[in-house]
C-alpha cells in the first residue's frame, strides 16, 4: 500500500502543514496526481485552506505567507491578492508578519521577504548609485525602520556600501526615540549577528551602539558572541558573522571586550564539555588574538600553524600547477550589459605583448608568450540565456582535455554566482568572487575546494579594481613566484594611491578597501580551521 492511499496519510499531511506549509502547497499544485489528490482529499481545515489558496489566489506563492490571516479569517484570499498586487504594500505586510512572529506560515514569509528586499529595493538603490540621494532612495522613503532593517540584512549578498549606509541612516532617523535594542526586540533579533557584522564592515557600528546606554550595549555585544556552541555541528553562520565582524572593528576597547567574552565562553564550553563550543571559541580566540598582526608574513604563518591550516598568506607556485607544468585559469562572464563591459575591460590586461589570444565559438584562450606558461580560458559573454551554454561548452572542453583550472574568477553579479560556484573542484586553489563573500558563499566554495584562498568584496565587484588584481596576480605567475597576498595587497595599495591621488578619486580606493584578501578573510579561515579540527577530532574518537 502506498503512503498516499494509507488511512493515516491525512494525519501526516495535517501535521506537516503546521511545520512546512510550503511543501503541502507544492503537493497540492503538483502534477503527480497521487500526491495532489492525497492533499486535496485531506479534510483538515488548515490543509483545505492551503488548497483554497492554491486554487483561488491569483498569485498563490505570494499569498502563502498570509496563511495564518486567511486561516483565522482575518483576511480573505481576494484581500491578500490586492495587497500582493502592490509591491510596497506587499513588502510592508510581509514585514508586519515578521514582526508578529506568526509561525503558522513557516518560512514562507521569510523567503518572500528576502526575495522582495533584494529585487524590489536593494537592486534599485544599487542601480541608481550615481543618482542624487532623493532619486536613489525614493523607493525606501515610506518604509518603517523595521522594513529598512530587513532590507539590509536580507539584501546582504548584493547591497552596495553606499546603499547600506543610506538605508542605515534613514533607519536611525525613523526609529527615534526607539533605541537599537528596542528595534532588535521588535524584529525578534532576526539575523542580528549579520546586521552587526555588516555595521562593522560598513563603519556604522558605533552609530548603532550609540543609541543605547552602556548596560544595554554591553548586553547586546555579550549576546553577539554568546551561545555559538549551540545548534548543529555544521551550523556556523553565526560564528562566521562574529569572526568577520571582529576583523572590521577598529574600536580597541570593543575588540578587547569581545576577546574577553570569547575567552569566557571558551571556559564555559570546556566546563560544560560542549565540543562544538570548545572548538568555536578556541578558534575565535586564536583568530582575535592574531587579527591585528597578520600583515606580517611570519605572524601570518604562525597564525596558520596555530589554526592547523595551510598558510593563509601564500599560495605556492607549484601548488597551482597541479600535475602539469602549466597554470590554468578560468574566468566566468555573463551575457548582460555588465558582463559585456567586464569582458571588454578584462581583455585590456593582455595587450602588453606578453599574451596570445585565440578565439573559439564559445570562448577565448589566452596563452602567455613570455615567462612561465599560463593559460587562461574565458567564455564569451553571449547574450542571455546563451551565456550559460557558452560556459557549459567551455567546461565540457576542459573536462575532455583533462584540464582543471587552479584559479577561478567570477565576473558577474551575485545572482549569477551559484552557476560559477557549481564549477569549482578540489583542484581549485584561488577563487576570486568579485562579489559578496557572505557565509553561504564561503561555505559553498570550501565545500567544493577545501584549500581555496578566497578574494571577495563586501559589495559587488568593480572593473577598476578587478583588473589590477588580475594583472598583479598574473605578473607574479609569469615570473614563477608564489602568490604572496600580503606583498600583493601592499603593491595594490601603492598602485591605487598613485593611480587615483587626492580626495576626488577616493571612490575607487574605497571600493578597493571593500575587497577582502585571503589572509584577512576571517570567515573563510574560521570555516577551514573548524572543519579540519572537527573532522580530526571525530576521526580520533572513531580510532579510539
Residue pairs with C-beta under 8 A, 6 or more apart in sequence:
2 34
3 9
3 12
3 38
4 34
4 35
4 37
4 38
5 34
5 38
9 38
9 42
10 38
10 41
10 42
10 43
10 44
10 47
13 24
13 27
13 38
13 39
13 42
13 44
13 47
14 42
14 44
14 46
14 47
16 23
16 24
17 24
17 44
17 46
17 47
17 50
18 46
18 104
19 106
20 106
21 46
21 50
21 64
21 67
21 104
21 105
21 106
21 108
22 64
22 106
22 107
22 108
22 111
24 39
24 47
24 50
25 50
25 53
25 54
25 60
25 61
25 64
27 35
27 36
27 38
27 39
28 36
28 39
28 40
28 50
28 51
28 54
29 36
29 54
29 60
30 36
39 47
39 50
39 51
40 51
42 48
45 71
46 67
46 71
46 104
49 67
49 70
49 71
50 64
50 67
52 70
52 77
53 60
53 63
53 64
53 67
53 70
53 77
54 60
56 77
57 63
57 77
57 80
57 81
58 81
58 84
58 85
59 81
59 84
59 85
61 112
62 80
62 81
62 84
62 90
62 112
63 70
63 77
63 80
63 81
63 84
64 105
64 108
64 112
65 94
65 97
65 105
65 108
65 109
65 112
66 75
66 80
66 83
66 93
66 97
66 105
66 109
67 104
67 105
67 108
68 74
68 97
68 102
68 104
68 105
69 75
69 80
70 76
70 77
70 80
71 104
83 89
83 90
83 93
84 90
87 116
87 120
88 142
88 143
90 116
91 113
91 116
91 117
91 120
91 121
91 143
91 147
92 143
92 144
92 147
94 109
94 112
94 113
94 116
95 113
95 144
95 146
95 147
95 150
97 105
97 109
98 109
98 110
98 113
98 146
98 150
98 187
98 188
98 190
99 146
99 186
99 187
99 188
101 188
102 109
113 150
113 154
114 154
117 150
117 151
117 154
117 155
118 154
118 155
118 157
118 158
120 139
121 139
121 140
121 151
121 155
122 151
122 155
122 158
122 159
122 163
123 158
124 139
125 136
125 137
125 139
125 140
125 159
125 160
125 163
125 166
125 167
126 158
126 159
126 160
126 163
126 460
128 135
128 136
129 136
129 160
129 162
129 163
133 166
136 166
137 166
137 167
137 170
140 147
140 148
140 151
140 167
140 170
141 170
143 151
144 174
145 171
145 172
145 174
145 175
145 178
145 183
146 183
146 186
146 187
148 167
148 168
148 170
148 171
148 174
149 171
149 183
149 187
149 195
150 187
150 190
151 159
151 167
152 159
152 164
152 167
152 168
152 171
152 195
152 198
153 190
153 191
153 194
153 195
153 198
154 191
156 194
156 198
156 436
156 438
157 414
157 435
157 436
157 438
157 441
158 413
158 414
158 415
158 435
158 436
158 459
158 460
159 167
159 459
160 459
160 460
161 202
161 458
161 459
161 510
161 514
164 198
164 202
164 204
165 202
165 204
168 199
168 202
168 204
168 207
168 208
169 204
169 207
171 183
172 207
172 208
172 211
175 182
175 183
175 211
178 186
179 211
179 212
179 216
180 208
180 209
180 211
180 212
180 220
181 211
181 212
181 216
181 219
181 220
184 192
184 195
184 220
189 223
192 223
192 224
193 224
193 237
193 238
193 241
193 242
193 245
194 241
196 205
196 208
196 224
196 241
196 245
197 241
197 242
197 244
197 245
197 248
199 205
199 207
199 208
200 244
200 245
200 246
200 247
200 248
200 249
201 244
201 245
201 248
201 458
202 458
203 248
205 245
205 249
205 251
205 254
206 251
209 217
209 220
209 221
212 220
218 257
221 254
221 257
221 258
221 261
222 261
224 242
224 245
224 258
225 242
225 258
225 261
225 262
225 265
225 284
226 261
226 265
228 238
228 239
228 242
228 265
228 277
228 280
228 281
228 284
229 265
229 269
229 274
229 276
229 277
229 278
229 280
229 281
230 276
230 277
231 238
231 276
233 276
233 534
236 280
236 439
236 443
236 526
236 527
236 530
237 439
237 440
239 280
239 284
239 526
239 530
240 439
240 442
240 443
240 523
240 526
240 527
241 439
241 523
242 284
243 284
243 287
243 522
243 523
243 525
243 526
244 522
244 523
246 255
246 258
246 284
246 287
246 288
246 291
246 522
247 291
247 520
247 522
249 255
249 258
255 288
255 291
258 288
259 285
259 288
259 289
262 281
262 284
262 285
262 288
263 281
263 285
265 277
265 281
266 277
266 278
266 281
266 282
266 285
268 277
269 276
269 277
269 278
269 280
269 281
270 278
275 537
276 534
279 530
279 533
279 534
279 537
280 530
283 307
283 526
283 529
283 530
283 533
284 526
286 303
286 306
286 307
287 303
287 307
287 522
287 525
287 526
290 299
290 302
290 303
290 306
291 522
293 299
293 303
294 300
294 303
294 312
294 313
294 486
294 519
294 520
295 486
296 486
297 313
297 314
297 484
297 486
300 311
300 312
300 313
300 486
300 519
301 311
301 313
301 314
303 312
304 310
304 311
304 312
304 313
307 525
307 528
307 529
308 529
308 532
308 533
308 536
309 525
309 528
309 529
309 532
310 451
312 453
312 485
312 518
312 519
312 525
313 484
313 485
313 486
313 518
313 519
314 482
314 483
314 484
314 485
315 429
315 430
315 453
315 482
315 483
315 485
316 482
317 327
317 477
317 480
317 481
317 482
317 483
319 406
319 429
320 327
320 406
320 407
320 429
320 430
320 477
320 483
321 327
321 406
322 328
322 404
322 406
322 427
325 373
326 373
326 374
326 375
327 372
327 373
327 374
327 375
327 406
327 407
327 477
328 375
328 376
328 377
328 398
328 403
328 404
328 405
328 406
328 407
329 374
329 375
329 376
329 377
329 405
329 406
329 407
329 408
329 409
330 376
330 377
330 378
330 394
330 398
330 405
330 407
330 408
330 409
330 423
331 346
331 376
331 377
331 378
331 379
331 409
331 411
332 378
332 379
332 391
332 408
332 409
332 410
332 411
332 412
332 416
332 419
332 420
332 423
333 339
333 342
333 343
333 346
333 378
333 379
333 380
333 381
333 387
333 411
333 412
334 381
334 384
334 387
334 411
334 412
334 413
334 416
335 381
335 382
335 383
335 384
335 385
335 386
335 387
336 384
336 412
336 413
338 412
338 413
339 381
339 387
339 411
339 412
340 381
341 463
342 381
342 411
342 412
342 463
342 466
343 378
343 380
343 381
343 411
345 463
345 466
345 467
346 378
346 411
346 463
346 466
346 467
346 470
347 357
348 467
349 467
349 470
349 471
349 474
350 357
350 366
353 369
353 370
354 368
354 369
354 370
354 371
354 478
355 366
355 367
355 368
355 369
356 366
356 367
356 369
357 364
357 365
357 366
358 364
358 365
358 366
358 367
359 380
361 393
362 379
362 380
362 382
362 389
362 390
362 393
362 394
363 377
363 378
363 379
363 380
363 390
363 393
363 394
363 397
364 377
364 378
364 380
365 375
365 376
365 377
366 375
366 376
366 377
366 378
367 373
367 374
367 375
367 376
368 374
368 375
368 478
370 478
371 477
371 478
371 479
371 480
372 477
372 478
372 479
372 480
374 474
374 477
374 478
376 474
377 394
377 398
377 403
377 405
379 387
379 390
379 391
379 393
379 394
380 387
380 390
381 387
381 390
382 389
382 390
388 419
391 419
391 423
395 423
398 404
398 405
404 425
404 427
404 428
405 427
405 428
406 427
406 428
406 429
406 430
407 428
407 429
407 430
407 431
407 432
407 473
408 420
408 423
408 424
408 428
408 430
408 431
408 432
409 431
409 432
409 434
409 466
409 470
410 416
410 417
410 420
410 431
410 432
410 433
410 434
410 435
411 434
411 461
411 466
412 420
412 434
412 435
413 435
413 460
414 435
414 436
414 460
417 433
417 435
417 441
421 441
421 444
421 445
421 448
424 431
424 445
424 448
424 449
424 452
425 448
425 449
426 448
426 449
426 450
426 451
427 449
428 448
428 449
428 452
429 449
429 451
429 452
429 453
430 452
430 453
430 455
430 473
430 483
431 445
431 449
431 452
431 453
431 454
431 455
432 455
432 466
432 469
432 470
433 441
433 445
433 454
433 455
433 456
433 457
433 461
434 455
434 456
434 457
434 460
434 461
434 466
435 441
435 456
435 457
435 459
435 460
435 461
436 456
436 457
436 458
436 459
436 460
437 454
437 456
437 457
437 458
437 516
437 521
437 523
437 524
439 523
441 456
442 454
442 456
442 521
442 523
442 524
442 527
443 527
445 452
445 454
445 524
446 452
446 524
446 527
446 528
446 531
450 528
450 531
451 528
453 483
453 485
453 518
454 518
454 521
454 524
455 469
455 515
455 516
455 517
455 518
455 521
456 515
456 516
456 521
457 465
457 511
457 514
457 515
457 516
458 514
458 515
458 516
459 511
459 514
461 515
462 508
462 511
464 508
464 511
465 508
465 511
465 512
465 515
468 492
468 495
468 496
469 492
469 515
472 488
472 491
472 492
472 495
473 483
473 488
476 482
476 483
476 484
476 488
477 483
485 517
485 518
485 519
486 517
486 519
488 517
489 517
492 512
493 512
496 508
496 509
496 512
497 509
499 505
499 508
500 506
500 508
500 509
518 524
